[in-house]
Amino acid sequence: MVFAKQLDFQSVLDGLGQGVLVFDTDNRLVADNLAARNILGNDLTLIRAQGWAAAVTLFNTRLDDPNQGVDIMRQRAEESARPVRFHIFRSGEYVSCWVSLVHGDDDDQYIMLTIDVNDWTAISELLGHFRDEVQVAANATKGHTDLIIQSLRHLKAGETLEQLSRRVIGFTHLIGTHMHRLERLMLLLARLEAVRTGRLKDSVNREARKIYLADFIEDFVEGLDEITLIDPETETQDYRSRLSISIPDDLIIHASPHRLTSVLHDVLRNAIMYSMKATPIMIAAHASPHNQHVQIDVIDEGYGVRAKEFDRVFEFFQRARQPQIIGEFGYGLSLYLCKHEVEAMNGKIWFESEEGVGTTFSFKLPVWTVNSSSSSQAEP
């Protein structure tokens, strides 16, 4: 290609946001880039002079586990022919790196190290949300606890035991609401950690198994009675009576039961919270035309999503601004996590919605085959 011939290799490297170091078969540093020079500073001079040995010494500084050293990571990359992730300690913080085996035009093999540049913007935003929520829960719990103590110590004149009991129960309900929200946030953060640290895919691969979908959904629906699915502040309702299920008995998928349950909880929670309590909700599924995937639909007749806000649905800490949605408590994080978890299971998630008519969230997952446990399915 003419375009490819016009590209200068060093200019491409210098245009990358990650630091790049490339070593040849003699362990000499043969290429680096601007980001690497900014990250490593004078240490890069030593690596240029001493090659791979200097990089090992530098990258293994403050390493607690010798099995996580860069030389061990290199060996794993050479054996698997896939990039391997590890961390180094640099300038007072841990930095993510990758080591990979690459091939040149002359069939020579090279080792490439890439060094991420930490972006604390997302972490700061996340910690800000967490700090605010913990502060609200702590202040509210302390305030309600103080009110309970005052109510017990200083009974109102003429107040009956039944009236006092109702008042105390009201305070404890508020405490329970804040504790539920804090617990939910902690669970969301645990899922987010798996996404942001790159461990989600490995976790899914370990957990994935053969799932008979009809049986799974039946158990899932029965298990709804054992959890607090919607926020305690939401009006109590019998949402089980609103659910209808349409799952053929012959659908078998390859997925992580744990991640699939989380996705279904989140999508179903949204369907319940963002629709009138009398409207039906259906969970349906069918096989794709070529029987390679199974599509699962969660269909509601709720408020719907405004077309101009479609792009916000799967974004990090984003929620639609419609009054009916803002009026319900939420973090704007669950659908972001659902997208990553479905994709980690080699699936795809999307939605169709019309304001005032309803929303259908759909996701498809690979059909189970005899080779599912030993090989990855192609993404849809």
Number of C-alpha atoms within 10 A of each C-alpha: 5 6 6 8 8 8 10 9 12 12 11 10 19 17 12 13 15 20 22 23 25 22 21 18 10 9 15 18 22 12 15 21 20 17 22 23 17 11 17 16 11 10 13 21 13 14 20 18 12 14 20 22 14 17 21 15 13 19 18 19 12 10 14 9 8 10 10 15 19 27 19 13 19 21 15 17 20 19 10 12 12 14 20 19 20 17 19 20 15 14 9 6 10 12 15 16 21 20 26 22 22 19 10 9 6 6 8 10 15 21 21 20 24 21 22 17 15 12 8 9 9 10 12 11 12 15 13 12 15 16 12 11 17 17 12 14 21 15 13 17 20 13 13 18 16 13 15 19 11 11 15 13 9 9 12 11 6 7 9 10 10 9 12 16 13 11 15 18 13 14 20 16 15 17 19 16 17 23 17 17 19 18 12 17 20 13 12 16 17 11 20 20 13 17 16 10 10 12 13 20 17 11 15 20 17 11 14 19 16 17 17 16 20 19 14 14 18 12 11 15 16 10 10 13 10 8 7 10 17 22 18 16 13 11 10 10 12 10 18 14 10 15 18 14 15 14 17 15 10 11 20 22 24 24 25 22 16 11 22 18 13 18 21 19 19 17 19 22 16 23 25 23 23 22 22 13 16 12 14 19 25 18 20 18 21 17 20 14 8 6 11 17 25 23 20 22 22 22 24 27 23 26 22 22 23 14 11 8 13 14 10 16 19 20 16 16 17 18 18 17 13 14 9 14 18 12 12 14 14 19 16 17 20 26 23 17 24 24 18 22 26 21 18 21 25 21 22 20 20 13 15 14 20 15 14 13 13 20 23 23 19 19 22 25 27 26 21 21 14 8 9 17 15 8 10 12 20 9 13 12
